[in-house]
Amino acid sequence: MAQSPANPHKSSSPTVALSETDLRKRFQAIFHNTFQFMFLVDMDGIMLEMNQAATNITGIHAREAIGNALWELDCWADEAARNKLKTSIYRASGGEFVRYTSEMRNLEGASSVIDLSIKPVFGEQGDIDFFVVEGRDITNLKRLEFERDRERQYADTWQKLNEMKNEFVSQVSHELRTPLASIIGFAQTLLRSPQIAPEKAQQFLTIILDDGRRLERLVEDLLDISRIESGKTTLITQNLDVNGLLDYALHIIAPEATSKNITLERTYEAPTRFLALDHDRMTQVFVNLLSNAVKFTPKNGRVDVETVVDEKNGELHVLVRDTGVGIPQNDVPRLFEKFFRAKQRDHEGKEIRGTGLGLAIAKQIIELHGGTIGVESALGQGSTFTICLPM
Ligand code: ADP
């Protein structure tokens, strides 16, 4: 049989030990050609070796770095990154494998996000010889994740806006349908019954007028809220006395209160205070709160208006307190939402009517003035609305 030529690269014996030099060469080849950047550090975090990839990312050469603590290299993003590295090496000295996300500064001074791990390497006696600190630049990965999250958020917001728009359209249609159906129904009855008794006709016409007015109010409120929400409303402020404005609102509401024999009381603890307010808008808010208080308070009840100065917070508080039907606790958090109505009934069991837009508008107006509005209520005992205005 012909003898095959000897392969010069194949060792004749499978177990020939490599020389120190060959081993070093192999280690260097692997160490310097990996994509990950690596540092070998001792138990005190002092640099023993660093590979080419580490030089590439930090711009620091091994000869400058070896002998210094790893966290002292001028490549970590900030003090927090240095401290985290120090404590992580300390944790790894307990034999633990530590991995976390850190930040480094690259050659251009831009910040890079790094997936960093610290692995203890054990010697023959089971003691830690050194640590391999290995890192991977995941800036692009993080940016992609961030962009994906942002796109998802955009899509969610878009969907929510769409849902809100649909809900709004369906609520408006619902609110318009009831008075419209009543107006059309009673008008048809009147047309079809020429012999109808005058008192009956009078009654039907009153309903038509009431529902027509309700529609008018609803459309006005809708236009109002859409103007405010689209940012088209600017306040026309002047220095106004809050107590004076409240007196004006009380004067407007007085006939409604008198018709139910409701007492209107005022306690102006706050001396005359001039605040930058929009006269018409603030009157609208005060009239809304007072008219609600009268509407939701049974006959012979009482409505109190108070002003108090909160020097500590630099605020003036306006309180509108009634002895009315109150609001169920579950409904309180939703009270300032558009169209929300707690659907209380009056003492005759009749539903108390409204558009459910007044408080939503009031909240927007108060916020435009830099203030807040809130409510406390006990069912069957009454409610207190509080407006806090900055002084
Ligand atoms: P509207 O009174 O036209 O329905 P609002 O936005 O002014 O609309 O009020 C929303 C709801 O808040 C009312 O339907 C009612 O359920 C509740 N509410 C407001 N003020 C009072 C009050 N003083 N007492 C009891 N419930 C109230």
Residues whose N, C-alpha, C, O or C-beta is under 5 A from the ligand:
A	BS01	ADP	N292 A293 F296 G324 G326 I327 L335 F340 R341 A342 K343 Q344 R353 G354 T355 G356 L357 G358 L359 A360 S383
